[in-house]
């Protein structure tokens, strides 16, 4: 995390991924209203960014900043990713089950889970320095 631009890029990439996953699922669920739903796609970018940023902050970044000086990104990923993924999966699955499998809740938690998993990869991926 030496580069201070890593977090804003991570949040932007995660928000775009969340929006894509969320709206693809919505469009596959109700394909008949594609034209009517397009304005909502653009309006949803801000709430998706806020929710995605808060989720990444509370699920990954607090832990990352608490141990970043003690271990490398690779060690951090190997030590915490499997347990965090299991906990997040259980929370998402439990939330889906208690909602009695409502479509919107399922789509929301599926999107959140896959976005968090990918955010781990983006956060801990070593940066390659290109010398030109």
N, C-alpha and C positions, 0 to 999 in steps of 0.2 A: 504494500500500500504506500510505497514511497511516492508515487505520483498522486498529487492532490486532485487531478482531473479524473481519477478512476471512479469515484463514487457518482458524480453527475452522469458520466457515461453509462455506468451500470444501471442507474435508475431510469435513464432514457431508454436504453435497450430493453430493460425489463418491462417498462410501460408499453412500449411498442409490441413486444411479444404478448403481453397480457391482452392488449386490445385485439390483436389478431386472433389469438386463441378464443377469446370471449365471443367475438362477433362471428367467427366461422361456426362456432357451435350454435349460436343463435340462428344464423342463416340456415344451417342444416336442419334445425328443429322446425322452423316455419319458413320454408322457401317461398311461399306465395306472396309475402310482403317485402320483397327485396327492395323495390323502388321506394316504398314508404318509409323504410327504416334507415336509409342513407343519411338523412340529417342527424339522426340520433347517434350514428357512428362517430361523427365529428364532434358532437356535443359531449360524448362520453369520454373523450380523451383526458380532460382535466380530472374528473372523479377517479378514473382508472389510474392516472398518475399518482394522485394523492393516496389512494388505497394501497397501490403497489409500493410506493415509497415507505409508507408506515409499516407495511408488512415486512419488507426487507430490513428496515431499521430494527424492528423489534425481534425478528427471528434470526437475523444473521449479524448485522453490523455491531450491535451491542457486544455480542460475544467476540467478534473479530477485534474490536478496539480494545477489549479488556486483555487479550493475549497476544496482540500483534508484535510486541517487542520481545516476546519470549520464544517465538517459533516462526519458522518460515511459512509461506503460503501453502506449500506442499504438505508440511507437517500439520498445519491447521486443518486443511481439507481432510487428510486421512484420519485425524483424531475426532473431529466433530461432525463431519458431513453425514456419516451413516446414522448416527444417533439423532441428529436433527431431522433428517429425512424421515426416519421412523416416527418420531413424535409428530411432525407436521402431517404425515399421512394419517396417523391415528386421529388427530384433531379434525382433519378434513373429512375422514370417513364417518366419524361420530357425528359431526355437524350435518352431513348428508342424511344419515340414518334418522336423527331426531327430527329432521324437517319432513320426514316421510317421503323422501325422494322427490321433492318439488323441483321442477325443471330449472328454475332460475338459481336456486341454491346449489344444485348439482353443478351447473355450469360455472358458478362463481368459485366454488371450492376446487373444482378440477383445474380451472385457470390459475388460481392461487398456488396450488401445489406444483404444477409444471413450471410456473414462473420462478418460484423459489428454488427449485432444483437447478434450473438453468442459471439463476443468479449466483449460486454457489460456484458453478463452473467459471462464470465470467469473473467473479471476484478473486478466485484463487489461481486462475490461469497465469503462468509466468509471462511477463511481457518480453517480447523479442526486440532487442535493440538492433535496428538496421543502420549500418554505417555506410553512407554513400559518399 
